[in-house]
Amino acid sequence: MLRSPHENVATVLVDPRLLEDLELELMELDLRLWPVATAPICVDGPRHAFQVRRTLLMRQRGAWDVAAAWTPVWISFGDSWRNGAEPLPWAAHQTLWRTLEAHGDQVRYHRRLGGVAPLAVPLEEAG
């Protein structure tokens, strides 16, 4: 049985005050930040974001209570990290974890990747 197409992502809770700056920092590294509530693959984004946040918080049994109102995001890897069907290089993982560690007081995450349906970057129309 073949696995359906997916994209490797880190699921992260981000303090809303950091969200914009983190997104810009990640863009420079060819990493993409997708708020779950507005991700193009979510039919009911706000509900899905609520469920992701709740699941992450419940698994930590109070250790992440500071993040109860934070924004759940997926962080994916841009084209510069890909080499066809090959797995992501370790350098991609290291870059992501190092960037998140630098913001340790404003992010909560597990150091592993999950899979979601492919997240397509919208193309800008030529004006």
GROMACS elastic network, one bead per residue, 0.5 to 0.9 nm:
[ bonds ]
;  ai    aj funct       b0    kb
    3     6     6  0.81811   500
    4   117     6  0.82536   500
    5   116     6  0.85046   500
    5   117     6  0.65175   500
    5   118     6  0.67698   500
    6   115     6  0.56465   500
    6   116     6  0.52643   500
    6   118     6  0.51244   500
    6   119     6  0.85609   500
    7    76     6  0.72424   500
    7    77     6  0.84600   500
    7   114     6  0.80874   500
    7   115     6  0.53075   500
    7   116     6  0.53646   500
    7   117     6  0.59740   500
    7   119     6  0.70415   500
    8    75     6  0.84416   500
    8    76     6  0.62555   500
    8    77     6  0.75053   500
    8    88     6  0.85992   500
    8   113     6  0.59532   500
    8   114     6  0.56124   500
    8   116     6  0.67410   500
    8   117     6  0.89586   500
    8   118     6  0.85838   500
    9    74     6  0.57121   500
    9    75     6  0.51798   500
    9    77     6  0.74172   500
    9   112     6  0.85577   500
    9   113     6  0.52630   500
    9   114     6  0.53706   500
    9   115     6  0.59269   500
    9   116     6  0.70949   500
   10    73     6  0.80988   500
   10    74     6  0.55085   500
   10    75     6  0.51237   500
   10    76     6  0.68061   500
   10    96     6  0.86692   500
   10   109     6  0.77001   500
   10   110     6  0.78930   500
   10   111     6  0.78057   500
   10   112     6  0.65634   500
   10   114     6  0.62064   500
   10   115     6  0.84664   500
   11    52     6  0.85312   500
   11    72     6  0.70341   500
   11    73     6  0.58323   500
   11    75     6  0.65974   500
   11   108     6  0.89256   500
   11   109     6  0.64532   500
   11   110     6  0.76117   500
   11   112     6  0.85206   500
   11   113     6  0.73739   500
   11   114     6  0.73620   500
   12    53     6  0.89203   500
   12    56     6  0.88632   500
   12    71     6  0.81303   500
   12    72     6  0.57011   500
   12    73     6  0.53329   500
   12    74     6  0.62742   500
   12    75     6  0.75372   500
   12   107     6  0.67058   500
   12   108     6  0.58034   500
   12   110     6  0.76724   500
   13    53     6  0.71646   500
   13    56     6  0.83120   500
   13    67     6  0.68494   500
   13    68     6  0.89187   500
   13    70     6  0.57817   500
   13    71     6  0.54281   500
   13    73     6  0.62571   500
   13    74     6  0.88492   500
   13   106     6  0.83090   500
   13   107     6  0.55411   500
   13   108     6  0.51055   500
   13   109     6  0.64422   500
   14    17     6  0.82877   500
   14    18     6  0.68371   500
   14    19     6  0.63262   500
   14    22     6  0.87908   500
   14    67     6  0.76412   500
   14    70     6  0.53946   500
   14    71     6  0.51475   500
   14    72     6  0.63211   500
   14    73     6  0.71724   500
   14   106     6  0.60232   500
   14   108     6  0.67261   500
   14   109     6  0.88811   500
   15    18     6  0.54907   500
   15    19     6  0.64981   500
   15    67     6  0.70501   500
   15    69     6  0.79245   500
   15    71     6  0.63837   500
   15   105     6  0.87665   500
   15   106     6  0.51404   500
   15   107     6  0.62514   500
   15   108     6  0.88390   500
   16    19     6  0.50565   500
   16    20     6  0.79652   500
   16    69     6  0.84129   500
   16    70     6  0.59004   500
   16    71     6  0.60546   500
   16   106     6  0.86351   500
   17    20     6  0.74785   500
   17    21     6  0.83444   500
   17   106     6  0.84643   500
   18    21     6  0.55594   500
   18    22     6  0.58827   500
   18    23     6  0.84788   500
   18   103     6  0.86547   500
   18   106     6  0.69324   500
   18   107     6  0.86326   500
   19    22     6  0.52564   500
   19    23     6  0.61149   500
   19    24     6  0.87846   500
   19    33     6  0.88788   500
   19    71     6  0.80158   500
   20    23     6  0.51620   500
   20    24     6  0.64231   500
   20    25     6  0.87425   500
   21    24     6  0.52154   500
   21    25     6  0.61823   500
   21    26     6  0.86113   500
   22    25     6  0.50072   500
   22    26     6  0.60421   500
   22    27     6  0.84916   500
   22    33     6  0.81884   500
   22    99     6  0.88568   500
   22   100     6  0.87961   500
   22   103     6  0.86661   500
   23    26     6  0.51741   500
   23    27     6  0.61283   500
   23    28     6  0.88562   500
   23    31     6  0.84321   500
   23    32     6  0.71345   500
   23    33     6  0.56668   500
   23    34     6  0.86800   500
   24    27     6  0.50525   500
   24    28     6  0.65541   500
   24    33     6  0.89004   500
   25    28     6  0.54477   500
   25    29     6  0.69454   500
   25    31     6  0.86213   500
   25    99     6  0.83988   500
   26    29     6  0.51230   500
   26    30     6  0.63463   500
   26    32     6  0.62842   500
   26    33     6  0.71774   500
   26    75     6  0.86163   500
   26    96     6  0.82125   500
   26    99     6  0.78824   500
   27    31     6  0.53251   500
   27    32     6  0.59932   500
   27    33     6  0.79745   500
   27    78     6  0.87444   500
   28    31     6  0.74368   500
   29    32     6  0.86684   500
   29    77     6  0.89674   500
   29    78     6  0.84703   500
   29    95     6  0.79570   500
   29    96     6  0.86267   500
   30    76     6  0.88509   500
   30    77     6  0.64830   500
   30    79     6  0.74525   500
   30    80     6  0.67751   500
   30    81     6  0.76929   500
   31    75     6  0.66015   500
   31    76     6  0.57238   500
   31    78     6  0.53835   500
   31    81     6  0.87629   500
   31    92     6  0.89251   500
   31    96     6  0.77813   500
   32    74     6  0.80408   500
   32    75     6  0.53722   500
   32    76     6  0.50939   500
   32    77     6  0.61513   500
   32    78     6  0.66245   500
   33    73     6  0.64990   500
   33    74     6  0.58902   500
   33    76     6  0.66430   500
   34    37     6  0.84906   500
   34    38     6  0.73945   500
   34    39     6  0.58169   500
   34    40     6  0.88594   500
   34    72     6  0.86878   500
   34    73     6  0.53080   500
   34    74     6  0.50520   500
   34    75     6  0.61447   500
   34    76     6  0.78544   500
   34   119     6  0.86253   500
   35    38     6  0.56515   500
   35    39     6  0.59307   500
   35    45     6  0.88690   500
   35    49     6  0.80363   500
   35    71     6  0.69614   500
   35    72     6  0.61044   500
   35    74     6  0.63592   500
   35    75     6  0.86838   500
   36    39     6  0.50302   500
   36    40     6  0.86544   500
   36    41     6  0.87974   500
   36    42     6  0.73746   500
   36    45     6  0.61023   500
   36    46     6  0.74900   500
   36    48     6  0.69694   500
   36    49     6  0.51945   500
   36    50     6  0.89700   500
   36    52     6  0.82530   500
   36    71     6  0.80390   500
   36    72     6  0.58894   500
   36    73     6  0.50954   500
   36    74     6  0.64993   500
   37    40     6  0.89859   500
   37    42     6  0.74160   500
   37    44     6  0.76313   500
   37    47     6  0.73753   500
   37    48     6  0.66771   500
   37    49     6  0.50593   500
   37    50     6  0.81901   500
   37    71     6  0.84795   500
   37    72     6  0.78084   500
   37    73     6  0.81544   500
   38    41     6  0.84968   500
   38    42     6  0.72413   500
   38    44     6  0.87188   500
   38    45     6  0.55373   500
   38    46     6  0.73905   500
   38    49     6  0.87256   500
   39    42     6  0.56898   500
   39    43     6  0.87953   500
   39    45     6  0.66855   500
   39    73     6  0.87448   500
   39    74     6  0.86524   500
   39   119     6  0.77459   500
   40    43     6  0.78057   500
   40    45     6  0.83701   500
   40   119     6  0.69025   500
   40   120     6  0.77499   500
   41    45     6  0.82997   500
   41   116     6  0.84594   500
   41   117     6  0.67346   500
   41   118     6  0.77324   500
   41   119     6  0.66947   500
   41   120     6  0.87565   500
   42    46     6  0.86248   500
   42    48     6  0.71072   500
   43    48     6  0.84273   500
   44    47     6  0.55979   500
   44    48     6  0.61916   500
   44    49     6  0.86701   500
   45    48     6  0.50430   500
   45    49     6  0.59725   500
   45    50     6  0.85293   500
   46    49     6  0.50646   500
   46    50     6  0.62120   500
   46    51     6  0.87067   500
   47    50     6  0.50565   500
   47    51     6  0.62831   500
   47    52     6  0.87073   500
   48    51     6  0.50452   500
   48    52     6  0.61506   500
   48    53     6  0.85612   500
   49    52     6  0.51290   500
   49    53     6  0.60740   500
   49    54     6  0.84489   500
   49    71     6  0.78100   500
   49    72     6  0.60443   500
   49    73     6  0.81335   500
   50    53     6  0.52344   500
   50    54     6  0.60345   500
   50    55     6  0.85429   500
   50    72     6  0.81381   500
   51    54     6  0.51082   500
   51    55     6  0.60390   500
   51    56     6  0.85927   500
   52    55     6  0.52150   500
   52    56     6  0.62367   500
   52    57     6  0.86339   500
   52    72     6  0.67960   500
   53    56     6  0.52780   500
   53    57     6  0.61534   500
   53    58     6  0.85617   500
   53    67     6  0.86413   500
   53    68     6  0.74874   500
   53    69     6  0.84618   500
   53    70     6  0.79407   500
   53    71     6  0.76527   500
   53    72     6  0.58552   500
   54    57     6  0.51405   500
   54    58     6  0.59492   500
   54    59     6  0.85412   500
   54    68     6  0.79883   500
   55    58     6  0.52362   500
   55    59     6  0.62298   500
   55    60     6  0.88637   500
   56    59     6  0.54452   500
   56    60     6  0.67402   500
   56    64     6  0.83362   500
   56   108     6  0.89543   500
   56   109     6  0.83574   500
   57    60     6  0.53822   500
   57    61     6  0.68469   500
   57    62     6  0.70452   500
   57    63     6  0.78774   500
   57    64     6  0.58639   500
   57    65     6  0.67412   500
   57    67     6  0.76884   500
   57    68     6  0.70464   500
   58    61     6  0.53579   500
   58    62     6  0.72352   500
   58    64     6  0.85910   500
   59    62     6  0.83866   500
   59    63     6  0.89827   500
   60    63     6  0.52835   500
   60    64     6  0.60851   500
   60    65     6  0.84083   500
   61    64     6  0.75801   500
   61    65     6  0.83169   500
   62    65     6  0.51627   500
   62    66     6  0.86147   500
   63    66     6  0.79384   500
   64    67     6  0.55547   500
   64    68     6  0.72710   500
   64   108     6  0.73132   500
   65    68     6  0.52820   500
   65    69     6  0.87870   500
   66    69     6  0.78142   500
   66    70     6  0.83250   500
   67    70     6  0.50107   500
   67    71     6  0.83207   500
   67   106     6  0.83474   500
   67   107     6  0.79913   500
   67   108     6  0.74165   500
   68    71     6  0.88199   500
   70   106     6  0.89661   500
   70   107     6  0.85869   500
   74   116     6  0.89862   500
   75    96     6  0.85675   500
   76   119     6  0.82211   500
   77    80     6  0.80220   500
   77    81     6  0.63000   500
   77    82     6  0.77826   500
   77    88     6  0.85190   500
   77    92     6  0.76279   500
   77    96     6  0.89595   500
   78    81     6  0.58944   500
   78    82     6  0.72208   500
   79    82     6  0.52356   500
   79    83     6  0.81910   500
   80    83     6  0.80549   500
   81    88     6  0.65917   500
   81    89     6  0.71523   500
   81    91     6  0.85587   500
   81    92     6  0.63517   500
   82    85     6  0.78235   500
   82    86     6  0.72913   500
   82    87     6  0.77438   500
   82    88     6  0.62053   500
   82    89     6  0.79461   500
   83    86     6  0.55279   500
   83    87     6  0.76832   500
   83    88     6  0.76257   500
   83    89     6  0.86810   500
   84    87     6  0.84799   500
   85    88     6  0.89412   500
   86    89     6  0.82956   500
   87    90     6  0.89673   500
   88    91     6  0.81779   500
   88    92     6  0.65040   500
   88    93     6  0.76710   500
   89    92     6  0.55292   500
   89    93     6  0.71038   500
   90    93     6  0.51094   500
   90    94     6  0.61267   500
   90    95     6  0.85382   500
   91    94     6  0.50001   500
   91    95     6  0.59991   500
   91    96     6  0.85670   500
   92    95     6  0.52203   500
   92    96     6  0.63158   500
   92    97     6  0.87423   500
   93    96     6  0.52394   500
   93    97     6  0.61849   500
   93    98     6  0.84998   500
   93   112     6  0.87829   500
   93   113     6  0.88702   500
   94    97     6  0.52184   500
   94    98     6  0.59076   500
   94    99     6  0.84314   500
   95    98     6  0.52539   500
   95    99     6  0.61455   500
   95   100     6  0.86921   500
   96    99     6  0.52424   500
   96   100     6  0.62859   500
   96   101     6  0.86091   500
   97   100     6  0.51444   500
   97   101     6  0.59839   500
   97   102     6  0.86484   500
   97   111     6  0.71430   500
   98   101     6  0.50679   500
   98   102     6  0.63697   500
   99   102     6  0.53303   500
   99   103     6  0.70828   500
  100   103     6  0.53289   500
  100   104     6  0.63511   500
  100   106     6  0.89272   500
  100   107     6  0.69658   500
  100   108     6  0.86032   500
  100   109     6  0.84862   500
  101   105     6  0.86069   500
  101   107     6  0.82747   500
  102   105     6  0.84881   500
  103   106     6  0.55412   500
  103   107     6  0.62174   500
  104   107     6  0.54648   500
  104   108     6  0.71890   500
  105   108     6  0.80151   500
  109   112     6  0.84308   500
  110   113     6  0.82116   500
  115   118     6  0.86579   500
  116   119     6  0.78625   500
  120   123     6  0.88295   500
  124   127     6  0.88504   500
